[in-house]
Amino acid sequence: MNNVELFENERAKGYNQFVDAWIPNYHYFLDCLPKLLSKTPVKDLLVVGCGTGNEMDRFVHSAEYWSITGVDPSPEMVSQASDKFHSCENVTLVEGLVTDLSIEKKYNAGTLLLVLHFLEDNGNKLALLKDIADRLVPGATLVMLDITGNKNQIRQNLKVLRLLLPDGLDEAQISNRLNRIENELYPVSEERISELCQEAGFEEPLRFFQSSIYMGWLTRKK
Ligand SMILES: C[S@@+](CC[C@H](N)C(=O)[O-])C[C@H]1O[C@@H](n2cnc3c(N)ncnc32)[C@H](O)[C@@H]1O
Protein backbone atom coordinates (compact mmCIF):
# COMPACT_ATOMS: atom_id res chain seq x y z
CA MET A 1 0.00 0.00 0.00
CA ASN A 2 1.60 3.29 -0.96
CA ASN A 3 -0.79 5.32 1.14
CA VAL A 4 0.45 3.75 4.39
CA GLU A 5 3.70 4.18 6.31
CA LEU A 6 4.04 1.06 8.46
CA PHE A 7 5.87 1.34 11.77
CA GLU A 8 7.37 -2.06 12.61
CA ASN A 9 10.10 -3.77 14.69
CA GLU A 10 12.69 -1.38 16.19
CA ARG A 11 10.88 1.63 14.77
CA ALA A 12 7.71 0.68 16.63
CA LYS A 13 9.52 -0.38 19.83
CA GLY A 14 11.65 2.76 20.01
CA TYR A 15 8.92 5.12 18.86
CA ASN A 16 8.23 6.96 22.11
CA GLN A 17 11.93 7.57 22.79
CA PHE A 18 12.32 8.75 19.22
CA VAL A 19 9.59 11.38 19.39
CA ASP A 20 10.88 12.66 22.73
CA ALA A 21 14.26 13.32 21.14
CA TRP A 22 13.21 14.51 17.72
CA ILE A 23 10.11 16.62 18.23
CA PRO A 24 10.86 19.59 20.46
CA ASN A 25 7.77 20.60 22.46
CA TYR A 26 5.87 17.47 21.42
CA HIS A 27 4.61 16.87 24.96
CA TYR A 28 3.55 20.49 25.31
CA PHE A 29 1.59 20.09 22.07
CA LEU A 30 -0.11 16.92 23.33
CA ASP A 31 -0.98 18.58 26.65
CA CYS A 32 -2.79 21.35 24.72
CA LEU A 33 -5.11 18.95 22.89
CA PRO A 34 -7.93 18.57 25.45
CA LYS A 35 -7.97 22.36 25.90
CA LEU A 36 -8.05 22.97 22.16
CA LEU A 37 -11.03 20.64 21.82
CA SER A 38 -12.78 21.60 25.06
CA LYS A 39 -15.65 23.37 23.25
CA THR A 40 -16.60 20.14 21.42
CA PRO A 41 -20.31 19.66 22.28
CA VAL A 42 -20.31 15.86 22.21
CA LYS A 43 -17.01 14.47 23.44
CA ASP A 44 -16.35 11.77 20.90
CA LEU A 45 -12.99 11.89 19.22
CA LEU A 46 -11.46 10.24 16.17
CA VAL A 47 -7.68 9.82 16.47
CA VAL A 48 -6.25 9.02 13.05
CA GLY A 49 -2.81 7.39 12.99
CA CYS A 50 -3.00 6.96 16.76
CA GLY A 51 0.25 4.96 16.90
CA THR A 52 1.15 4.00 20.46
CA GLY A 53 -1.66 6.20 21.79
CA ASN A 54 0.26 9.32 22.88
CA GLU A 55 -2.53 11.72 22.02
CA MET A 56 -5.26 9.34 23.25
CA ASP A 57 -3.54 9.25 26.61
CA ARG A 58 -4.15 13.00 27.08
CA PHE A 59 -7.89 12.51 26.54
CA VAL A 60 -8.11 9.41 28.72
CA HIS A 61 -6.60 11.46 31.56
CA SER A 62 -8.45 14.74 30.92
CA ALA A 63 -11.01 16.10 33.38
CA GLU A 64 -13.80 15.58 30.86
CA TYR A 65 -15.02 12.15 29.79
CA TRP A 66 -14.14 11.51 26.16
CA SER A 67 -15.17 8.58 24.03
CA ILE A 68 -12.05 7.93 21.95
CA THR A 69 -11.60 5.92 18.76
CA GLY A 70 -8.05 5.39 17.52
CA VAL A 71 -7.29 3.97 14.10
CA ASP A 72 -3.87 2.96 12.79
CA PRO A 73 -2.67 0.44 10.16
CA SER A 74 0.52 -0.63 12.02
CA PRO A 75 -0.19 -3.73 14.14
CA GLU A 76 2.83 -3.20 16.41
CA MET A 77 1.86 0.39 17.19
CA VAL A 78 -1.77 -0.56 17.86
CA SER A 79 -0.59 -3.39 20.10
CA GLN A 80 1.34 -0.91 22.27
CA ALA A 81 -1.73 1.32 22.45
CA SER A 82 -3.87 -1.66 23.30
CA ASP A 83 -1.55 -2.64 26.21
CA LYS A 84 -1.87 0.90 27.52
CA PHE A 85 -5.65 1.22 27.29
CA HIS A 86 -6.93 -2.34 27.76
CA SER A 87 -8.82 -1.36 30.90
CA CYS A 88 -10.32 1.86 29.48
CA GLU A 89 -13.89 1.32 28.42
CA ASN A 90 -14.01 4.69 26.64
CA VAL A 91 -11.24 3.69 24.21
CA THR A 92 -11.80 1.79 20.95
CA LEU A 93 -8.82 0.78 18.85
CA VAL A 94 -9.09 -0.19 15.20
CA GLU A 95 -6.15 -1.73 13.38
CA GLY A 96 -6.66 -0.48 9.86
CA LEU A 97 -7.39 2.61 7.82
CA VAL A 98 -9.95 5.37 8.22
CA THR A 99 -11.88 3.74 5.38
CA ASP A 100 -12.33 0.67 7.62
CA LEU A 101 -14.47 2.80 9.94
CA SER A 102 -18.20 2.99 9.31
CA ILE A 103 -19.23 6.03 7.31
CA GLU A 104 -22.46 6.14 9.34
CA LYS A 105 -20.74 7.04 12.59
CA LYS A 106 -19.77 10.75 12.73
CA TYR A 107 -17.29 12.09 15.29
CA ASN A 108 -17.36 15.54 16.85
CA ALA A 109 -13.60 16.13 16.78
CA GLY A 110 -10.50 14.60 15.26
CA THR A 111 -6.71 14.56 15.40
CA LEU A 112 -4.17 13.75 12.71
CA LEU A 113 -0.72 13.99 14.23
CA LEU A 114 2.50 13.18 12.39
CA VAL A 115 0.86 11.18 9.59
CA LEU A 116 0.30 13.38 6.55
CA HIS A 117 4.00 14.01 5.81
CA PHE A 118 4.42 10.27 5.13
CA LEU A 119 1.89 10.34 2.31
CA GLU A 120 2.67 11.58 -1.18
CA ASP A 121 0.83 14.59 -2.50
CA ASN A 122 -0.39 12.57 -5.47
CA GLY A 123 -3.94 12.18 -4.22
CA ASN A 124 -3.01 10.20 -1.10
CA LYS A 125 -2.95 13.18 1.27
CA LEU A 126 -6.22 14.47 -0.15
CA ALA A 127 -7.88 11.05 0.06
CA LEU A 128 -6.97 10.70 3.75
CA LEU A 129 -8.28 14.18 4.57
CA LYS A 130 -11.52 13.46 2.67
CA ASP A 131 -11.96 10.12 4.44
CA ILE A 132 -11.62 11.95 7.76
CA ALA A 133 -14.01 14.74 6.70
CA ASP A 134 -16.58 12.09 5.76
CA ARG A 135 -16.52 10.84 9.34
CA LEU A 136 -16.86 14.18 11.14
CA VAL A 137 -19.99 16.23 11.88
CA PRO A 138 -20.16 19.70 10.27
CA GLY A 139 -18.29 22.15 12.52
CA ALA A 140 -16.07 19.45 14.04
CA THR A 141 -12.53 20.59 14.78
CA LEU A 142 -9.56 18.68 13.37
CA VAL A 143 -6.13 19.25 14.96
CA MET A 144 -3.12 18.40 12.83
CA LEU A 145 0.61 18.28 13.47
CA ASP A 146 2.82 17.82 10.47
CA ILE A 147 6.22 18.58 9.01
CA THR A 148 5.31 21.61 6.93
CA GLY A 149 7.05 24.15 4.74
CA ASN A 150 8.46 24.80 1.31
CA LYS A 151 11.92 23.38 0.49
CA ASN A 152 13.73 26.42 1.83
CA GLN A 153 11.73 26.58 5.09
CA ILE A 154 12.35 22.88 5.70
CA ARG A 155 16.09 23.24 5.01
CA GLN A 156 16.42 26.22 7.38
CA ASN A 157 14.25 24.68 10.08
CA LEU A 158 16.20 21.42 9.93
CA LYS A 159 19.24 23.45 10.98
CA VAL A 160 17.21 24.76 13.92
CA LEU A 161 16.05 21.24 14.76
CA ARG A 162 19.67 20.02 14.78
CA LEU A 163 20.48 22.68 17.39
CA LEU A 164 17.56 21.60 19.58
CA LEU A 165 18.32 17.87 19.62
CA PRO A 166 19.33 16.40 22.99
CA ASP A 167 23.01 15.76 23.70
CA GLY A 168 24.41 12.31 23.15
CA LEU A 169 22.65 11.29 19.93
CA ASP A 170 24.83 9.49 17.41
CA GLU A 171 26.10 11.91 14.74
CA ALA A 172 25.66 9.43 11.88
CA GLN A 173 22.08 8.78 12.96
CA ILE A 174 21.40 12.51 13.15
CA SER A 175 22.67 13.07 9.62
CA ASN A 176 20.70 10.09 8.29
CA ARG A 177 17.52 11.25 9.89
CA LEU A 178 17.90 14.88 8.78
CA ASN A 179 18.66 13.67 5.29
CA ARG A 180 15.63 11.39 5.31
CA ILE A 181 13.34 14.22 6.42
CA GLU A 182 14.67 16.49 3.70
CA ASN A 183 14.65 13.97 0.87
CA GLU A 184 12.36 11.02 1.62
CA LEU A 185 9.29 12.41 3.38
CA TYR A 186 6.55 14.41 1.68
CA PRO A 187 6.05 17.68 3.52
CA VAL A 188 4.12 20.36 1.65
CA SER A 189 4.03 24.12 1.95
CA GLU A 190 1.63 25.99 4.22
CA GLU A 191 -0.31 27.10 1.13
CA ARG A 192 -0.67 23.51 -0.03
CA ILE A 193 -1.88 22.29 3.37
CA SER A 194 -4.49 24.99 3.19
CA GLU A 195 -5.58 23.97 -0.33
CA LEU A 196 -5.74 20.29 0.59
CA CYS A 197 -7.86 20.96 3.67
CA GLN A 198 -10.30 23.11 1.75
CA GLU A 199 -10.54 20.64 -1.13
CA ALA A 200 -11.25 17.86 1.36
CA GLY A 201 -14.18 19.76 2.89
CA PHE A 202 -12.52 21.68 5.73
CA GLU A 203 -12.27 25.42 6.39
CA GLU A 204 -9.04 27.30 5.75
CA PRO A 205 -6.72 25.93 8.46
CA LEU A 206 -5.06 28.09 11.09
CA ARG A 207 -1.41 27.54 11.97
CA PHE A 208 -1.38 27.94 15.75
CA PHE A 209 1.89 26.17 16.65
CA GLN A 210 5.37 25.72 15.29
CA SER A 211 8.44 23.97 16.62
CA SER A 212 11.21 23.88 14.00
CA ILE A 213 9.87 21.81 11.05
CA TYR A 214 6.66 20.81 12.86
CA MET A 215 3.57 22.93 12.45
CA GLY A 216 0.29 22.56 14.31
CA TRP A 217 -2.93 23.32 12.46
CA LEU A 218 -6.56 23.78 13.47
CA THR A 219 -9.38 23.45 10.99
CA ARG A 220 -13.10 22.70 11.00
CA LYS A 221 -15.24 20.48 8.86
CA LYS A 222 -17.49 22.67 6.68
C1 LIG B 1 4.80 9.12 13.49
S1 LIG B 1 3.53 8.02 13.93
C2 LIG B 1 2.44 9.12 14.83
C3 LIG B 1 1.68 8.41 15.91
C4 LIG B 1 0.86 9.31 16.81
N1 LIG B 1 -0.08 10.12 16.07
C5 LIG B 1 1.74 10.18 17.65
O1 LIG B 1 1.69 11.42 17.53
O2 LIG B 1 2.51 9.64 18.47
C6 LIG B 1 2.66 7.81 12.43
C7 LIG B 1 1.55 6.78 12.51
O3 LIG B 1 0.73 6.93 11.34
C8 LIG B 1 0.30 5.65 10.97
N2 LIG B 1 -0.11 5.70 9.56
C9 LIG B 1 0.64 5.51 8.46
N3 LIG B 1 -0.10 5.62 7.35
C10 LIG B 1 -1.37 5.90 7.75
C11 LIG B 1 -2.60 6.12 7.08
N4 LIG B 1 -2.69 6.11 5.75
N5 LIG B 1 -3.71 6.36 7.82
C12 LIG B 1 -3.63 6.40 9.17
N6 LIG B 1 -2.48 6.19 9.87
C13 LIG B 1 -1.38 5.96 9.17
C14 LIG B 1 1.51 4.75 11.24
O4 LIG B 1 1.12 3.42 11.36
C15 LIG B 1 2.05 5.35 12.53
O5 LIG B 1 1.56 4.70 13.67
The ligand as an ORCA input file, in Angstrom:
! r2SCAN-3c Opt
* xyz 0 1
  C       4.800      9.117     13.485
  S       3.525      8.020     13.931
  C       2.444      9.124     14.826
  C       1.676      8.406     15.906
  C       0.855      9.315     16.813
  N      -0.078     10.115     16.068
  C       1.739     10.176     17.651
  O       1.691     11.422     17.535
  O       2.510      9.642     18.473
  C       2.656      7.808     12.425
  C       1.552      6.779     12.507
  O       0.734      6.932     11.344
  C       0.302      5.653     10.973
  N      -0.112      5.696      9.561
  C       0.637      5.506      8.463
  N      -0.097      5.625      7.352
  C      -1.371      5.901      7.751
  C      -2.599      6.123      7.076
  N      -2.690      6.107      5.748
  N      -3.708      6.361      7.822
  C      -3.633      6.400      9.168
  N      -2.482      6.189      9.866
  C      -1.376      5.959      9.174
  C       1.506      4.755     11.242
  O       1.123      3.418     11.358
  C       2.053      5.345     12.533
  O       1.565      4.695     13.670
*
